Amino acid sequence: MAQVHLRNVVKRYGALDVVHSINLSIAEGEFVVLVGPSGCGKSTTLRMVAGLEEISGGEILIGERVVNDLPPRERNLAMVFQNYALYPHMTVRENLGFSLKIAKRPQAEVDAAVAQAAEVLALTPLLDRKPGALSGGQRQRVAMGRAIVRHPDVFLFDEPLSNLDAKLRSQMRVEIKKLHQKVGSTVIYVTHDQVEAMTLADRIVIMQDGHIVQVGTPLEVFENPVNTFVATFIGSPPMNLLSGVVKAGQVVLADGTAIPLPPGLRVTDGRKVQLGIRADNIMPEGHSLPPTAHMAQVEMQVTLTEPLGTETLLFATLAGTEVQAKMLNPRLVAPGEVLRFGISLDKCHLFDAETGVSLKG
Ligand SMILES: Nc1ncnc2c1ncn2[C@@H]1O[C@H](COP(=O)(O)OP(=O)(O)OP(=O)(O)O)[C@@H](O)[C@H]1O
């Protein structure tokens, strides 16, 4: 286990900065997920930690050591990629033990490490099979096993689940979480999938255009997004954003609908804002959670429903903007029906319309 520190780390390709002086400290044993849309620089950041990309500026420390100039094999890391890169002609046992064998470790040590990794990952019955005779999830477990046997200081995962189908992905998420609980290593995990980030991370690092936009626990970034990018990226469905102008303690929308400001916020009249409401906080009256202290009511026409079993997503229109609301006690709602919705103002967010920055401060 080791801490990892990134200090003013820059990556430049020619004149193009793709990672802009980022700073991040990861504690020993922490599971940190780098998440963001395609091209935001998360893989490049991970590859710089791994030593697979040179850094253009700044410092990377693993434990106490500055590793800027160390080759990957001297960093004591293990990396798991989305294409598992198993050796097809070797058995699972040989795949698992390969790196130790190359390092000329005694056979007894290799056998013990392989047996232990196989046990942790439930691979023992498959040790004599070759990768061609394994399912996608089993191959992924072998790839993780290869990383474990080396007892690395830090595990690096680069979108390890993106080749798996949805069901397997959610199973493997649980496996990875259990694995982390068992071995307790420091993990840096890259994904573009916010659900993966939310479910796995001790802390999430949200990246956009080569910058770190927010770092926090899953709940912190969900409950207190610093801007509209994070607000709409984290959480499903994305947070609804309604454009309006502040007037006398209310947000006045394009069609004149006035919704009181979230409690505790003081914003000067005339300021252009976006009111952020998650689907969970705008529900048809009589079909929702008990009301919170500060409620507002709006009427909306439902355009589409999406029944999800225990809840139903309702698509409706408010002041010309599509809004997604939730109904917890499903009943049949016909498209075109006009319903009265309650909004939990305590749970709403407010952002500056131009910068997108949260005004909750
Ligand atoms: N060798 C390269 N030369 C020039 N630009 C590059 C090179 N490698 C990556 N980039 C650019 O750097 C940026 C960051 O790429 P990176 O792969 O880190 O993004 P990412 O967030 O991991 O995206 P994805 O999820 O699509 O892999 C992108 O704009 C990409 O086009």
Ligand as a Chemical Component Dictionary entry (heavy atoms), coordinates in Angstrom:
data_LIG
# 
_chem_comp.id                   LIG 
_chem_comp.type                 NON-POLYMER 
_chem_comp.pdbx_formal_charge   0 
_chem_comp.three_letter_code    LIG 
# 
loop_
_chem_comp_atom.comp_id 
_chem_comp_atom.atom_id 
_chem_comp_atom.alt_atom_id 
_chem_comp_atom.type_symbol 
_chem_comp_atom.charge 
_chem_comp_atom.model_Cartn_x 
_chem_comp_atom.model_Cartn_y 
_chem_comp_atom.model_Cartn_z 
_chem_comp_atom.pdbx_ordinal 
LIG N1  N1  N 0 -0.586  10.784 -28.478 1  
LIG C1  C1  C 0 -1.430  11.811 -28.435 2  
LIG N2  N2  N 0 -1.229  12.914 -29.201 3  
LIG C2  C2  C 0 -2.060  13.969 -29.155 4  
LIG N3  N3  N 0 -3.162  14.029 -28.378 5  
LIG C3  C3  C 0 -3.426  12.962 -27.596 6  
LIG C4  C4  C 0 -2.577  11.793 -27.584 7  
LIG N4  N4  N 0 -3.096  10.912 -26.709 8  
LIG C5  C5  C 0 -4.218  11.479 -26.195 9  
LIG N5  N5  N 0 -4.425  12.702 -26.734 10 
LIG C6  C6  C 0 -5.525  13.649 -26.417 11 
LIG O1  O1  O 0 -5.518  13.878 -25.041 12 
LIG C7  C7  C 0 -6.847  14.076 -24.556 13 
LIG C8  C8  C 0 -7.064  13.190 -23.349 14 
LIG O2  O2  O 0 -7.073  11.838 -23.757 15 
LIG P1  P1  P 0 -7.386  10.653 -22.742 16 
LIG O3  O3  O 0 -7.245  9.355  -23.450 17 
LIG O4  O4  O 0 -6.619  10.856 -21.499 18 
LIG O5  O5  O 0 -8.911  10.935 -22.434 19 
LIG P2  P2  P 0 -9.922  10.045 -21.621 20 
LIG O6  O6  O 0 -10.608 10.961 -20.691 21 
LIG O7  O7  O 0 -9.261  8.872  -21.019 22 
LIG O8  O8  O 0 -10.928 9.612  -22.769 23 
LIG P3  P3  P 0 -11.481 8.156  -23.154 24 
LIG O9  O9  O 0 -12.496 7.827  -22.122 25 
LIG O10 O10 O 0 -12.066 8.411  -24.506 26 
LIG O11 O11 O 0 -10.300 7.238  -23.173 27 
LIG C9  C9  C 0 -7.760  13.781 -25.730 28 
LIG O12 O12 O 0 -8.213  14.996 -26.246 29 
LIG C10 C10 C 0 -6.885  13.053 -26.709 30 
LIG O13 O13 O 0 -7.284  13.306 -28.030 31 
# 
loop_
_chem_comp_bond.comp_id 
_chem_comp_bond.atom_id_1 
_chem_comp_bond.atom_id_2 
_chem_comp_bond.value_order 
_chem_comp_bond.pdbx_ordinal 
LIG N1  C1  SING 1  
LIG C1  N2  SING 2  
LIG C1  C4  DOUB 3  
LIG N2  C2  DOUB 4  
LIG C2  N3  SING 5  
LIG N3  C3  DOUB 6  
LIG C3  C4  SING 7  
LIG C3  N5  SING 8  
LIG C4  N4  SING 9  
LIG N4  C5  DOUB 10 
LIG C5  N5  SING 11 
LIG N5  C6  SING 12 
LIG C6  O1  SING 13 
LIG C6  C10 SING 14 
LIG O1  C7  SING 15 
LIG C7  C8  SING 16 
LIG C7  C9  SING 17 
LIG C8  O2  SING 18 
LIG O2  P1  SING 19 
LIG P1  O3  DOUB 20 
LIG P1  O4  SING 21 
LIG P1  O5  SING 22 
LIG O5  P2  SING 23 
LIG P2  O6  DOUB 24 
LIG P2  O7  SING 25 
LIG P2  O8  SING 26 
LIG O8  P3  SING 27 
LIG P3  O9  DOUB 28 
LIG P3  O10 SING 29 
LIG P3  O11 SING 30 
LIG C9  O12 SING 31 
LIG C9  C10 SING 32 
LIG C10 O13 SING 33 
# 
